[in-house]
């Protein structure tokens, strides 16, 4: 699957999101990593551990939210791409 589809599947099927929102920096990274041949790498989400959403104030198992992807980084040696969700510290 393309990078965006893999992220969307995780967001919807694991976290309960209705969709994702790729911010401009994340959109640029998807294009770059795909062009470089890394689009086939698995995805490891980097987000707050305090909620299934991006918002640590949303307790339990919220649903129907849009998960913001602000950036995507690559750990090529380890073999995965990791989207940064919301304001998780980097």
C-alpha positions in Angstrom: 0.0 0.0 0.0 1.1 3.6 -0.4 2.4 5.4 2.7 -0.8 7.5 3.1 -3.0 4.4 2.9 -1.0 2.6 5.5 -1.2 5.5 7.9 -4.9 5.9 7.3 -5.5 2.2 8.0 -3.7 2.4 11.3 -5.5 5.6 12.3 -8.9 4.2 11.4 -8.6 0.5 12.5 -6.4 0.9 15.5 -7.1 4.4 16.9 -10.7 4.9 15.9 -10.1 8.0 13.7 -12.5 8.9 10.9 -9.6 10.0 8.8 -6.1 11.6 8.8 -5.0 15.1 7.9 -1.5 15.3 6.4 0.0 18.7 7.1 2.2 20.2 4.4 5.5 19.0 5.8 4.1 15.4 6.0 2.9 15.6 2.4 6.4 16.7 1.3 8.0 13.8 3.2 5.5 11.2 1.7 6.6 12.4 -1.8 10.3 12.4 -0.9 10.4 9.0 0.7 8.3 7.4 -2.0 10.6 8.9 -4.7 13.7 7.6 -2.7 12.2 4.1 -2.7 11.2 4.0 0.9 7.4 4.0 0.4 7.4 0.2 1.0 8.7 0.5 4.6 6.3 -0.3 7.5 4.8 2.4 9.6 5.5 3.0 13.3 3.3 5.9 14.7 4.8 8.4 17.1 2.0 9.8 19.2 1.0 10.5 22.8 0.7 7.4 24.9 -2.0 9.1 27.0 -4.8 8.6 24.4 -5.7 6.6 21.3 -6.2 10.0 19.7 -3.7 12.7 19.2 -5.2 14.6 22.2 -4.1 13.4 25.7 -7.3 15.0 27.1 -9.5 12.5 25.1 -9.6 9.6 27.5 -10.9 6.1 26.8 -11.4 5.1 23.2 -12.6 8.2 21.3 -13.9 7.8 17.8 -14.6 10.0 14.8 -11.7 12.4 15.2 -9.3 13.5 12.4 -5.8 12.4 13.2 -3.3 15.2 12.3 0.0 14.0 10.8 2.4 16.9 11.2 5.6 15.2 9.8 7.0 11.9 8.8 10.5 10.8 9.5 12.5 7.8 8.3 14.6 5.3 10.2 16.0 3.7 7.2 18.5 1.6 9.0 15.9 0.2 11.3 13.5 -0.2 8.4 10.4 2.0 9.1 8.8 5.3 8.6 7.4 7.1 11.6 4.6 9.7 11.3 4.6 12.4 14.1 1.0 12.7 15.3 -0.2 16.0 16.9 2.3 17.7 19.2 4.2 14.7 20.4 7.7 15.7 21.5 10.5 14.9 19.1 
